[in-house]
């Protein structure tokens, strides 16, 4: 194993209670949150080639569910929804106990570390958890690469960027249908937490 690719949400911290806390802090946004979640689920595994095309499609689909413009959906997502999520993570969702020792052990062994999140704001979430993004060789969101897990293209881009074949990578995540399936599609190893 030459590289570990970490999922973030649900892996480096337990998501239990996060959605409820977000709704309690922004009850007027519940329908928008449901629209975001439904849009994300409908696009699972999609590959659109680059960040621009991914987010154009994502915000257009989300806007249709929210009955607003794509610009309004994008503004809500970037200025309200994701900052609220980062805030709630920092206040209520502690870092998983295994994470810091495991990351440190990998660094000591010279194993490359990549963080791949299906959401944006990955660096901000790491900081909210008390982890420096500098601990990782690369922190990236799947949408920045043009898709969502389990699209195998994500793994191929990461593999090329870090110079490690997928077969020499371990994917660590909380979801077998996304993290695990991406690993299987590219012959990487997978460990569910």
C-alpha positions in Angstrom: 0.0 0.0 0.0 1.5 3.3 -1.1 -1.5 5.7 -0.7 -4.6 6.0 1.5 -7.6 7.9 0.1 -9.9 9.0 2.9 -13.5 9.9 2.6 -14.4 12.8 4.9 -18.1 13.0 5.9 -19.1 10.0 8.0 -15.5 8.7 7.9 -13.3 11.2 9.7 -16.2 12.2 11.9 -19.6 10.6 12.7 -22.4 12.3 10.9 -25.0 11.1 13.4 -27.2 14.1 14.4 -25.7 16.5 11.9 -28.7 16.8 9.6 -31.0 17.4 12.6 -28.7 20.0 14.1 -28.6 21.9 10.7 -32.4 21.8 10.5 -32.7 23.1 14.1 -30.3 26.0 13.3 -32.0 26.8 10.0 -35.6 25.5 10.1 -36.7 27.7 7.2 -34.2 26.0 4.9 -35.5 22.4 5.4 -36.9 22.2 1.9 -33.7 23.5 0.4 -31.7 21.0 2.4 -34.0 18.2 1.1 -33.5 19.5 -2.4 -29.8 19.5 -2.1 -29.8 15.9 -0.7 -32.1 14.6 -3.4 -30.0 16.3 -6.1 -26.8 14.8 -4.8 -28.4 11.3 -4.6 -29.7 11.6 -8.2 -26.2 12.4 -9.4 -24.3 9.7 -7.4 -21.7 8.1 -9.6 -22.1 10.7 -12.4 -19.0 11.8 -14.3 -19.3 15.2 -16.1 -15.6 15.8 -17.0 -14.8 18.9 -15.0 -15.8 21.1 -12.1 -17.6 23.7 -14.2 -19.9 21.1 -15.9 -20.5 19.3 -12.7 -21.6 22.4 -10.8 -23.7 23.8 -13.7 -25.7 20.5 -13.7 -25.8 20.2 -9.9 -27.2 23.7 -9.4 -29.6 23.5 -12.3 -31.1 20.3 -10.9 -31.1 21.7 -7.4 -32.8 24.9 -8.5 -35.6 22.9 -10.2 -36.3 21.2 -6.9 -36.0 24.5 -5.0 -38.2 26.5 -7.5 -35.5 29.2 -7.9 -32.7 30.1 -10.3 -29.5 28.2 -10.5 -27.7 31.3 -9.3 -29.9 31.5 -6.2 -29.3 27.7 -5.5 -25.6 28.2 -5.8 -25.5 31.2 -3.5 -27.6 29.4 -0.9 -25.3 26.4 -1.1 -22.0 28.3 -0.9 -23.0 31.1 1.4 -25.5 29.5 3.8 -25.7 25.7 3.6 -22.0 24.7 3.5 -20.8 27.3 6.0 -23.6 26.1 8.4 -22.4 22.5 7.9 -18.8 23.5 8.7 -20.0 25.3 11.8 -22.1 22.4 13.0 -19.2 20.0 12.5 -16.8 22.2 14.4 -19.3 22.5 17.3 -20.8 19.0 17.6 -19.1 16.4 15.5 -15.7 15.3 16.9 -12.9 13.8 14.9 -13.1 10.0 14.9 -10.7 8.6 17.6 -8.8 6.4 15.2 -8.1 9.2 12.6 -5.1 11.1 14.1 -3.1 8.1 15.1 -3.7 6.4 11.8 -2.8 9.5 9.8 0.4 9.9 11.9 1.3 6.2 11.4 0.8 6.5 7.6 3.0 9.7 7.5 5.8 7.8 9.4 5.7 5.0 6.9 5.8 7.4 3.9 2.4 6.6 2.7 0.7 9.3 0.6 -2.5 10.7 2.0 -5.4 12.0 -0.1 -8.7 13.3 1.2 -11.6 13.0 -1.3 -14.9 14.4 -0.3 -18.2 14.3 -2.2 -18.9 17.8 -0.9 -17.0 21.0 -1.2 -15.5 22.9 1.7 -13.2 20.0 2.5 -10.4 22.1 3.9 -12.8 24.1 6.0 -14.3 20.9 7.4 -10.8 19.5 8.2 -10.0 22.7 10.1 -13.3 22.5 12.0 -12.3 19.0 13.1 -8.9 20.3 14.3 -6.9 18.7 11.4 -4.6 20.7 9.2 -5.1 20.2 5.5 -1.3 20.2 5.3 -1.4 16.7 6.8 -2.6 15.4 3.4 -0.7 15.3 0.2 -3.9 16.4 -1.6 -7.3 17.6 -0.4 -9.9 17.6 -3.1 -13.6 17.3 -3.6 -15.1 15.0 -6.1 -17.1 17.8 -7.8 -13.8 19.6 -8.4 -12.7 16.6 -10.4 -16.0 16.5 -12.3 -18.2 14.0 -10.6 -19.4 12.1 -7.6 -18.3 8.7 -6.1 -18.4 5.9 -7.2 -17.3 7.3 -10.6 -14.0 5.4 -11.3 -12.7 8.5 -13.2 -12.1 10.1 -9.8 -9.8 7.3 -8.7 -7.9 7.4 -12.0 -7.3 11.2 -11.7 -6.1 10.8 -8.1 -3.9 7.9 -9.1 -2.3 9.8 -11.9 -1.8 12.9 -9.8 0.0 11.1 -6.9 1.8 8.6 -9.2 0.4 5.5 -7.5 -1.6 2.8 -9.2 -5.1 2.2 -7.9 -4.2 -1.3 -6.9 -1.6 0.2 -4.5 -4.2 2.4 -2.8 -6.5 1.9 0.2 -9.8 3.7 0.2 -11.2 4.3 3.6 -14.8 5.4 3.8 -18.2 4.9 5.6 -20.2 3.9 2.5 -19.9 0.7 0.6 -22.1 1.9 -2.2 -19.9 5.0 -2.9 -16.4 4.7 -1.4 -16.3 0.9 -1.7 -17.8 0.7 -5.2 -15.3 3.3 -6.4 -12.5 1.1 -5.0 -13.9 -2.0 -6.6 -14.3 -0.4 -10.0 -10.6 0.5 -10.0 -9.2 -2.6 -8.2 -8.2 -0.5 -5.2 -8.5 -1.9 -1.6 -11.4 -0.7 0.6 -11.8 -0.5 4.3 -15.2 0.5 5.7 -15.3 2.4 9.0 
